[in-house]
Amino acid sequence: MKTALVIGAAGQIGRPAVRALARDGWAVTAASLGGGRDADWPDEVRSVRLDRDDDAAVAALVGDGVDLVADLVAFTPAHGRQLVGLAGRIGSAVLMSSAAVYEDEQGRGFHTQDQPDGWPHYPVPIPETCRTAAPGDGSRARKVRVEQDLLALGDRLPTTVLRASAVYGPHCRTPRELYFVKRNLDGRRTRVLAYDGESRFHPASVHNLAELVRLAAARPGSRVLNGADPDHPTVGEIGAMIDTLMDVETETVLVDGPPPAPNVGDSPWSVPRPLLLDMSAAERELGYKPVTTYAEALPETVEWLAARLRERDWQEGFPKMVASYTTGIFDYAAEDAWLATRG
């Protein structure tokens, strides 16, 4: 039986990835900071505590060797160096990265989106050959450094890099769907959406990403592949789906263009031009077929979010969401003031 070490196993992608590998016949060690278990994991899965920043602890888990390391939380060059130093003891690796590393031909990316005309003109869809940020100190630049360090090893450590966009599913720390779920629970029945509600920001189900991890583990190689769903609904369509699941009726006020006022109409999906990922390389190289669509996977996310919001305040339950988007995404006073100007 082949052995696999999953780092970040208790996260939103780690939970289904562990399950997918175990069901595919791997002997899985699931490592996370808390060392917890998911209820859906087979009994054979071994869960352990791991401080990811502890080089000796990572080396001890790899031991004399493992066939696979699935690293879902490699955020810094130091994390990449851990795996590079252990290359002789690891058969292959799968590294979770982000579509945030992509840039357009003018060097615009996620880091410029708050500037005038700062949102990138990405190709539609974005292939893996698209330009990326240069390695450096910013969050996406650090991801690029980790990617490059591991891919440079080639056959010494065959590594599949998965670039995911707008990841969603239970246990997500920055769930975009929270934008609609909380509003519905708060009784907000009117909402404002910029760009006519037509923005598309390609979602990626944790279940489809877990399937990519499983397939890449079975077919080692040094490559970069995108990770996203087969469908990519607009922000307006997402809101309508969530309304249906929560059995509420809302009115949407559409704005032709950018948000009309601070904290008005600016959802986590609202971008002036689409971000869509090309999935043909994963289909070609891994024989990948998505295991779910956004519409099919959305109910469990909405159910999990609603239950969590009923247990605690959203700022307590999703502190990383607050840090990423600020409390302005629920600035109802600003919305009401702007709506009042429209009569």
Sequence and secondary structure as in RCSB ss.txt:
>XXXX:A:sequence
MKTALVIGAAGQIGRPAVRALARDGWAVTAASLGGGRDADWPDEVRSVRLDRDDDAAVAALVGDGVDLVADLVAF
TPAHGRQLVGLAGRIGSAVLMSSAAVYEDEQGRGFHTQDQPDGWPHYPVPIPETCRTAAPGDGSRARKVRVEQDL
LALGDRLPTTVLRASAVYGPHCRTPRELYFVKRNLDGRRTRVLAYDGESRFHPASVHNLAELVRLAAARPGSRVL
NGADPDHPTVGEIGAMIDTLMDVETETVLVDGPPPAPNVGDSPWSVPRPLLLDMSAAERELGYKPVTTYAEALPE
TVEWLAARLRERDWQEGFPKMVASYTTGIFDYAAEDAWLATRG
>XXXX:A:secstr
  EEEEETTTSTTHHHHHHHHHHTT EEEEEESS    TTS TT EEEE  TT HHHHHHHHTT EEEEEES   
SHHHHHHHHHTGGGEEEEEEEEEGGGB  TTS SGGGTTSTT S    SSB TTS B  SSSSHHHHHHHHHHHH
HTTGGGS EEEEEE SEESTT SS TTHHHHHHHHTT  EEEESGGG   B  EEHHHHHHHHHHHHHS  SEEE
EE  S    HHHHHHHHHHHHT   EEEE SSS SBTTBS  TT  SS B B  HHHHHHH    S  HHHHHHH
HHHHHHHHHHHS HHHH HHHHHHH GGGG HHHHHHHHHHT 
